[in-house]
């Protein structure tokens, strides 16, 4: 059953969870994890996204973020 569409109102807080298949690890080693953190930082900076919280847990990763209203309006 498909999930409901994500609410994409200007300033809405989004909660995303990345999960490993069959509860497996999502990063192979520290270098892989560091690479992800660097890329996440670049994306957040480039898109001016507000990232309120994130955690790197071995088999999943929650991210709480909010896009600025001006970026969402530019995308419409």
C-alpha positions as CSV (number, residue, x, y, z in Angstrom):
1,X,0.0,0.0,0.0
2,X,1.6,3.3,-1.0
3,X,2.1,6.0,1.6
4,X,0.3,9.3,1.6
5,X,1.9,12.1,-0.4
6,X,4.4,14.2,1.7
7,X,3.1,17.7,2.7
8,X,5.3,20.2,0.9
9,X,4.1,23.5,2.2
10,X,6.6,26.3,2.6
11,X,8.4,25.9,5.9
12,X,7.0,22.4,6.6
13,X,9.2,20.2,8.7
14,X,10.1,16.9,7.0
15,X,11.2,13.6,8.8
16,X,13.0,11.2,6.5
17,X,14.3,7.8,7.5
18,X,16.9,5.9,5.6
19,X,16.9,2.2,6.5
20,X,19.2,-0.7,5.7
21,X,17.6,-3.7,4.0
22,X,16.9,-6.5,6.4
23,X,18.3,-4.2,9.2
24,X,21.8,-4.3,7.6
25,X,24.3,-1.5,8.0
26,X,23.8,1.4,5.7
27,X,27.5,2.5,5.8
28,X,30.4,0.1,5.0
29,X,33.0,1.9,7.1
30,X,34.0,5.2,8.7
31,X,35.3,6.6,5.4
32,X,31.9,5.9,3.8
33,X,30.1,7.5,6.7
34,X,32.4,10.6,6.6
35,X,31.8,10.9,2.8
36,X,28.1,10.9,3.4
37,X,28.3,13.6,6.1
38,X,30.4,15.8,3.8
39,X,27.9,15.4,0.9
40,X,24.9,16.1,3.2
41,X,26.7,19.2,4.5
42,X,27.3,20.4,0.9
43,X,23.7,19.8,-0.1
44,X,22.3,21.5,3.0
45,X,24.6,24.5,2.3
46,X,23.9,24.8,-1.4
47,X,20.1,24.5,-1.1
48,X,20.0,26.7,2.1
49,X,18.0,23.9,3.7
50,X,17.6,24.0,7.5
51,X,18.7,20.6,8.9
52,X,17.5,20.5,12.5
53,X,18.7,17.0,13.5
54,X,20.2,13.9,12.0
55,X,21.8,10.8,13.5
56,X,24.0,8.1,11.9
57,X,22.8,4.8,13.5
58,X,24.4,1.7,12.0
59,X,21.2,0.4,10.3
60,X,19.1,3.6,9.9
61,X,19.4,7.3,9.8
62,X,16.7,9.9,10.6
63,X,16.9,13.4,9.2
64,X,14.6,16.3,10.3
65,X,14.8,19.2,7.8
66,X,12.9,22.2,6.6
67,X,13.3,24.0,3.2
68,X,13.2,27.8,3.3
69,X,9.9,29.2,1.9
70,X,11.7,31.2,-0.8
71,X,13.3,28.0,-2.3
72,X,10.0,26.2,-2.4
73,X,8.3,29.1,-4.1
74,X,11.0,29.3,-6.7
75,X,10.5,25.6,-7.5
76,X,6.8,26.0,-8.2
